Amino acid sequence: MTVYMLRCSDGSYYVGSTKQEIEARVWEHNNLPIDGYTTRRRPAVLVFTESYDRITDASARERQLKGWSRKKKEALIALAYEALPALSRRGHLVSSS
C-alpha cells in the first residue's frame, strides 16, 4: 500500500493512498474524467510516497498527513524531518498568559 502526495497546478496538495502502482494512480488523477479534487487542478505531480505493508497503517498515515499544515507537508516533501515537531499545530499555539 502506498501513501502519496501530489502537488496540484494551483499549488495545493492532495494526499491519498493506493494499492496499485503509483505511476498508474498518478496517471488516473491526470487523465480520467472522474470528478474529484485533482480534476480541476491538473496537472498533478507526485512529490512524496511512503510504502506500508498493512492497509491499516497506510490509512492512519493518510489521515495524519491530511491534517497537517501546508508548511509541515512541505517539510516532509523536503525530507526535513527535524523541522516537523516545530511545525505541529500544538507548536503554533500562542499562550494566553
C-alpha positions in Angstrom: 0.0 0.0 0.0 1.4 3.4 -0.9 0.5 6.7 0.7 1.3 9.6 -1.7 1.1 13.3 -2.0 0.5 15.3 -5.2 1.2 19.0 -5.9 -1.6 20.3 -8.0 -1.4 23.0 -10.6 -2.9 25.6 -8.2 -0.1 24.8 -5.6 -2.4 22.8 -3.3 -1.5 19.3 -2.1 -3.6 16.2 -2.4 -2.9 13.2 -0.1 -4.1 9.7 -1.0 -3.3 6.0 -0.8 -3.5 3.2 -3.3 -2.8 -0.5 -3.7 -1.9 -0.1 -7.4 1.4 1.0 -8.9 1.9 4.7 -8.0 2.6 5.7 -11.6 -0.8 4.3 -12.7 -2.6 6.1 -9.9 -1.0 9.5 -10.8 -1.9 8.9 -14.4 -5.5 8.4 -13.4 -5.5 11.6 -11.4 -4.3 13.5 -14.5 -6.3 11.7 -17.2 -9.6 10.1 -16.1 -12.8 12.0 -16.4 -13.7 11.4 -12.7 -15.0 14.4 -10.8 -12.7 14.9 -7.8 -10.3 17.2 -6.1 -7.5 16.9 -8.7 -9.8 17.1 -11.7 -9.9 20.9 -11.8 -6.3 21.2 -10.6 -4.4 19.3 -13.3 -1.7 18.5 -13.9 -0.9 17.0 -10.5 2.8 16.0 -9.9 3.9 13.3 -7.5 6.0 14.8 -4.7 6.1 12.2 -1.9 5.4 8.5 -1.3 5.7 6.1 1.6 5.0 2.3 1.4 3.2 0.2 4.0 2.7 -3.5 4.4 -0.6 -3.1 6.3 -3.6 -1.2 5.0 -4.5 0.0 8.5 -1.0 1.6 8.8 -1.4 3.3 5.4 -4.9 4.6 6.3 -3.7 6.0 9.6 -0.8 7.8 7.9 -3.0 9.2 5.1 -5.4 10.6 7.8 -2.4 12.1 9.7 -1.0 13.8 6.6 -4.3 15.2 5.6 -4.5 17.0 8.9 -1.1 18.6 8.5 -0.5 22.2 7.7 0.9 23.2 4.3 4.3 24.1 5.8 4.5 20.7 7.6 3.7 18.9 4.3 6.4 20.9 2.5 8.9 20.0 5.2 8.1 16.3 4.8 8.4 16.6 1.0 11.8 18.2 1.5 12.7 15.3 3.9 13.4 17.9 6.6 12.3 15.6 9.4 14.0 17.7 12.1 11.6 20.6 11.3 8.4 18.5 11.7 7.9 18.8 15.5 8.2 22.6 15.5 5.6 22.7 12.7 2.9 20.8 14.6 -0.3 22.7 15.3 0.4 22.5 19.0 3.7 24.2 18.4 1.9 27.1 16.9 -0.4 27.8 19.8 0.1 31.2 21.5 0.0 31.3 25.2 -2.9 33.5 26.6 -0.9 34.5 29.7 
